[in-house]
Amino acid sequence: QEAVQLSWDTLEKVGNMSSSSVLYILNEVLSQEQPSAGSYGLMVGMGPGLSQEILLLQW
């Protein structure tokens, strides 16, 4: 639950922004802490129907 707490906090604060939510949350994460070089991150978003976005990041 701790891993997705920022997602829940964002939903409560600004509501559902659909696909752009992942970029908003990424900005929030990066403003709190910079990932270490070489570490990975996974961004996942889901939309109506069968739409999904998945992005593997490496810093």
C-alpha positions as CSV (number, residue, x, y, z in Angstrom):
1,Q,0.0,0.0,0.0
2,E,2.9,2.4,0.7
3,A,4.1,2.0,-2.9
4,V,0.9,3.5,-4.3
5,Q,0.0,5.9,-1.5
6,L,1.1,8.9,-3.7
7,S,-1.4,7.8,-6.3
8,W,-4.2,7.7,-3.8
9,D,-3.2,11.1,-2.4
10,T,-3.2,12.6,-5.9
11,L,-6.6,11.1,-6.7
12,E,-8.0,12.7,-3.5
13,K,-6.2,16.1,-4.2
14,V,-6.9,16.7,-7.9
15,G,-9.2,13.9,-9.0
16,N,-9.0,11.6,-11.9
17,M,-7.0,13.1,-14.7
18,S,-7.1,10.0,-16.9
19,S,-3.9,9.2,-18.7
20,S,-2.1,12.4,-17.7
21,S,-2.2,11.2,-14.0
22,V,0.9,9.2,-14.5
23,L,2.9,12.2,-15.6
24,Y,1.5,14.3,-12.7
25,I,2.5,11.6,-10.2
26,L,5.9,11.2,-11.8
27,N,6.5,14.9,-11.3
28,E,5.4,14.6,-7.6
29,V,7.8,11.6,-7.1
30,L,10.7,13.4,-8.7
31,S,10.1,16.6,-6.6
32,Q,10.4,14.5,-3.4
33,E,13.4,12.3,-4.3
34,Q,15.7,11.7,-7.2
35,P,16.1,8.1,-8.2
36,S,19.7,6.7,-8.0
37,A,21.6,6.3,-11.3
38,G,20.8,3.0,-13.0
39,S,17.6,2.4,-11.0
40,Y,14.3,1.4,-12.7
41,G,10.8,2.7,-12.5
42,L,7.6,1.5,-14.0
43,M,4.7,3.8,-14.9
44,V,1.3,2.1,-15.6
45,G,-1.9,3.8,-16.6
46,M,-5.3,2.4,-17.5
47,G,-8.1,4.0,-19.4
48,P,-11.6,3.2,-20.5
49,G,-12.1,0.0,-22.4
50,L,-8.9,-1.9,-23.0
51,S,-6.5,1.0,-23.2
52,Q,-3.3,0.8,-21.1
53,E,0.0,2.7,-21.0
54,I,3.1,1.1,-19.6
55,L,6.5,2.7,-19.5
56,L,9.8,1.3,-18.2
57,L,12.1,4.0,-17.0
58,Q,15.8,3.8,-16.2
59,W,17.7,6.7,-14.6
